Amino acid sequence: MKKLYFIISSIIFLCFGSLQAQTTVPGGTLTSNTTWSITGSPYLIQGDVTVPVNLTLTIQPGVIIKFADYWTGINVSGSLQAIGTINDSIVFTSIKDDAHGGDSNGDGTSTSPGSDQWSAIQYLAGSSGSLKYCFIGYAGGEGSASINVFESSANIEYNTIAYSKERGIYVENASPDINSNVIKNNITEGIYINGLDASKALSLSNNVFLN
């Protein structure tokens, strides 16, 4: 039922793009390789999105993804490839962030973005993928981070990771590539490492930490 709803939402957007400025994703588990394209942006995520083993979610440059509440995020057991460009970044943010993609919740200036307004991007054990040239903001609930890497070979490079309630990046028993990011205004730690993958050297260089 969730898959059917997602398909209907996308068709409505493609047929009536001039009337509807976003694609609604109710959440659930992907059943095939999926691409979120600039023509469907911004994407309004209303529940956890799960990328299972052997499947890939690809997000194109310039796409804006907005999460409806602090329960929603992206959980990756397969692969998440979100690779923007220096001039066309990908945005992961709160529905209350009107600066990216406009007033998606239609409340004018009644609400504003802040930490812990969505959950996290989680690379789970055995997963892979890249986050490059992305803005990841206003996530990271209590005991969590905006990006969690658990026994994964993810690459996290050239991003801005900001305004988490706690950590910018959390690493557990993994040695991801974490290079050339701006990690700022996260309330507790910029990066918290709890065990490394002994089979691979941690690549941690040229990151800028602010506040």
N, C-alpha and C positions, 0 to 999 in steps of 0.2 A: 504493500500500500504506500509506503514512503517513497519507493522508487517511482511509482505512477505519479504521485503528487509532484515530484521534482520534474519529471518530464513535462507535465502539463504546465507548470510554472514557466519553464524555459520556452515552450511553444508560444505561450501568451506574450512573452517578452519579444520574441522574434517577429511575431505577426503584428504587434502593436507597439513597436519600440518607441514611437513618438509619444505614446500615451503613458507608458510605464517605464520609469527610469531605473529599474533594478530587477534583478532576478532573485526570487525567494527560494532558498534551500532549506527544507524543513529538518534536515539532519538525517542520520541513518548511515548504513554501510554501503559503500560503492559496490556495484555488481559487475562493473566493467571499467576499463581504462577511461578516464574522464579528463576533459580539458575545460577549464574556465577561461573564456575568451574575453577580449576587450569589448566585444559587441554585447555581452551580457552583463557588463559591469555597471554599477556596483552589485556585488552578491551579498544578500542579506541572509545570514546564517542563523536559523532559529533553534537548532539543536546540534549536539555533537555530530561531527562528520568523521567516520572511520574509514581509513584506507587499508583494506585487508592485505594479507600476504599475497604476493605475485601481481598486485594491481598498482597502477600509478595514477596519481592526481597531478596534472600539469597545470600550472597557472601562468598565463601569458604576461609579458611586460605591460605595465599600465593598469592592470586589474586592481580594483579596490574590493576588499572583503571586509564586511562589517558583521560583528557578532551581537546578537540580541540581548544577552545577559551573561552573568558571571558563570553560568553552567556550561556555556557553549565554547567549543574549541575544535581542533583537528587532531585526531589520534592516528598515528601512522605505524602500521606494521609492514606495509609494502614500501612504496616510495612516494615522496612528495618532492616535486621539482618546481620550485618557485624562483625563477631566474629572471630578474628584471634587467634593466640597463642603467647606466649612469644618468641618462636623461629621461628614463621611463621606468620608475620604480614600481614595485608591487606594494600595496598597502594592506596590512592586517590591523584592524582597529575596532573601536567601539561604535555601536549604532548611534551613540550620542555625539560622535565626532563630526560636526558639520563642515569642518575644514577640508575633509576628504570625501568627495562624492556627494556633498550637499546634505540637506536636512532629511535624512532617510526615515526618521521616526516622526516627521511632520509636526514637531512641537515648537518650532521657532527657536527662541533662545531660552526656553524653560529649563532645558537640561544642558549639561556640558560634559566633556569627557574627563575621566579620572581613572586612577588605578583600580584594578580588580573589577573591571566592567565586562571582561570575558575571561575565559579560562587560560588556555595555552595552546601552543603547537607542541605536540609530544611525539618525538621519534622513539618508538618503543623497540624492544629487543629484536635484533635482526633486520631492522628497517634501514633504509638508505635515502639519499636525496640531497638536495641543495637548497639553501636559502641564500640568495645573492641579490644585492641591490633592492632590499625590502625595507619598509618601515614597519616595525612591529611595536605597537603602542597600546598602553592602558590595559594590560592583561595581568597575569601573575597573582593569583589569589594566595591566601594564607598557606604557608608551607610549600609554595610552588614557585614557578618562574614563568616568564613569558615564553621561553623555549626550554623544554626538558629533553635531554638526550640520555636514553637508557640503553647501553650496550648496542649502540648504533654507529654507523660510519658516516653520519651526516656531515655536510660541509656548511659552515655558517660564515659567510664572508661579505664584506662591503655593505653591511646593513646598519640601520639605526634602530636600536633596541631601547625603548624608553618608557618611563612612567609605570613600571611594574609595582605592585603592592609590596613585593619582596625582592626577588632576584631577577636579573636580566636573563641569565642563562644558568641552568643547573645541569651538571654532568655527573652521571653515575656509571661506573665500570665501563667507560667508553673513552676513546681518544679522538674526538672529532677535530676537524680543521676549523679553528676559530680565529680568523685573520681579518684585519683591516675594518673592524666594526667601530661604530660610535655607540658606546653603552652609557646611557646618561639618565639621571633623575630616577633611578630605581631605589626603593626605600631602604633595603638592607644591603645586599651585595650586587656587584656587577656580574661576576661569575663565581659560582660555588661549585667546587669539584669534590666529589665523594667517590674516589676510586677511579683508576684509569684502566684501559685495556692494555695489558702487558704486551700484546702482540703487535702493537702499533704505537709509534711515538705521537705524543700530543703536539699538534701544531698550533701555537698560540703566539701571534706576533702582530705588531702594528695596530693594536686596538687602542682606542682613546676612551678613557673613563672620565666622566664628568659628574660631579655631585653625587 
